[in-house]
Structures are given as structure tokens and as C-alpha cells.
Amino acid sequence: MWKKRILCLVLVVCAALAMTACKQKETFPTTPQQDQLTAEPQSEQNIFGDTPVPTEINWDDGSYNPAQEEGGDQEEVVDTNEATAAPTMKSEYAGATPVLIDPIDKPTPTPLPPLTFTYEKYEAKALGLTFEAPSGWLADDSQPDTYTLTNPNPGMDYAAQLSIRVVPVNKNYNKNELIKEVKGTLDTLASEGFKKFERSNTAGRKFMNTDAIYANYTATTKENVKISGRIIIACANKTLYILHVSCPQGYTKTYVDNVYDKFRHTVKTISK
């Protein structure tokens, strides 16, 4: 009888120990874990490392090279049709969305029709000069110290001109005095009512077989026509020779190469 009671007691104690062990293994979410879910987000990090990321890029100054963003080991390819050429791309960038980059993706401006020139000899007898200039230009010698040729082409929005002015002075001017004359001539021109007028620095060049000073300018007329020009002044035998060529801005190089240079290389003095 006692043996049965002892056995029952042992079974009860074992059952109690087993229930205690099960309770210790059971876990539930705690308050700190709940706080972790609602914790404040950390501040954003620079995913590009410690090097600061530029906030603005000047696309128009020519200093930006898109190849620098692709690892730096690309060889820059120059294409003659720069406006439509597709940039080379490394394989890891294939399939990326293309980004428009100025000025490569700007529409190509409509090219201006080319100009051709034939030349004839002109004599500015009152100035004591002879020179070659485009054939058929209209001459104006109504001013005693100036001879002007004007392009009669009605298809141009601005009639190009070549004018030569001769002014006697009491000495031969040095370089600084010629610079002052060029700047003064530009100041006078700029005061003639342009909407916009910008000039270059002065530079030196031969003209009338002597050292001369010249400068370029661009301007916008009241009618919004864009023009450009060059003024060069030389002093020889106590005489100032002031050459001024102006033209539509899109043809600046054409007129400098074919009108301004033609005059400068063919002008000669003659007896009045």
C-alpha cells in the first residue's frame, strides 16, 4: 500500500517538473522589440562615398566630359557628326535610360548657304587708295574722308559693308595711341543705338605695311538682327587708315577671310 502511494507521489512531482520546463521555453515579443519597429530612421548617407556630389554642372562651357562618369578608362571618340553621334557605352551601362546632354543633343542649326565672291578693282581717288573688293558692291564716296562699299544682295537681313577712312594727323602714332583710337571708334559705334554691343580685346597685325591694332565686335540691332565686324587702324606717314568691315553674324569668318583680308592684302596708295 505504501509503495503505491510513493509511486503516485513520484509521478505527480515528475508531471509538475515537466510543466515548469515547458513554460520556460515559451517566449513572447517584448517591449524593446516593439520599440525597435518604431525607432526614428537614421539620417541619409552619401552612397557615393566621402567625395561630395556636385549639385550643378555647366553643360555649355565645354569642360564636361560624359566619359568621366563611366570609370575613366574610356577613350574619347570624336565624331564628325557630333550632333547625332551616339556615345560609346560600357557593357555594364547597357540598357540604362539615356540622358540628354547639352550641347550634343541640341537640334543642329540650319546651315547658312555658302557665299562665293568674285573681285574687281576699286579706286578711292579722294583718299589716294586702290584695292580689290567683291564685284558689284555699291560705292559711296560722298564723304571726303571715307569710301564705303555696300553689298546690294536683297536676300540678306543685313547689308554687309566695307569702309575705309583716311585721317591726317600731326605725327605717327605709337601702339598705345592706336589702341586708344580703336577703342574710341568702338565707343562711337556702340553709341549708335544697338540693343546689344560686345567687343573683343585689341590685338596687333600688319596693315598698310606697318604695325596696326584691331578688335572685333558683335551687336544686335533694334530690329533684332545679329551682326559682327572688325576694325583695324594703322598710322603711316602721319595718316590714320581706319578699315571697318561689318556683316551678318553667321558669316563672320566668310567676310573676314574673303573681304577684310582681300582688302588688306591688295590695298595700295596712289596719287590723288
C-alpha angles and dihedrals in degrees: 000000000000090000091058092050093050091049092052091049091051091051091051092051092049092050091051092050091050093052091050091053092052092052091053092054094052113094133186133193111278130216095254090057091052090051089053090061092055098039118134113266116251121249116273117268127218103257090196094064127244096322109103115242113234112245096203135028125195103225095182105056094074095239097105116094114187090204090071089073093058104067100287096256097099123111111230111243117209114209123194090220094055095164095064105024116120114228118243114252135201116239094251089060095050112123094023117137109262117240121213111242123195131258095013095061097042115114112268109250116241106264116242116243111260120255126221126194137206118190140218135182119262128192122208094191096176089057095041094239140124126188145150123257138156114307119254098020114146115252125215119187097160091118113073094221100035137064117192133190120194129195106239094199105133091198093073122087087217126035108230116228141197118197131177121194126189120202124179114223133185096247144009109277122233126222097272092049091051090051089053090051093051092049091047091051090051091049090053091048093048091055092061094094106272118162089223133011128179129175137196129229117273123262138182130253139152117267130160088008092296141081114289140179125227141176137186130224141187125205144174118222126220087261090057093251112149115223137170136197150171131227122195126179129192132176119215129162091356092305129116115220110198116189119187124182120181129178145154107301094238090061098047097122093042093056095041091052098040108028109022095041093042091056094044093052098043105038115118135174119244135180114277 
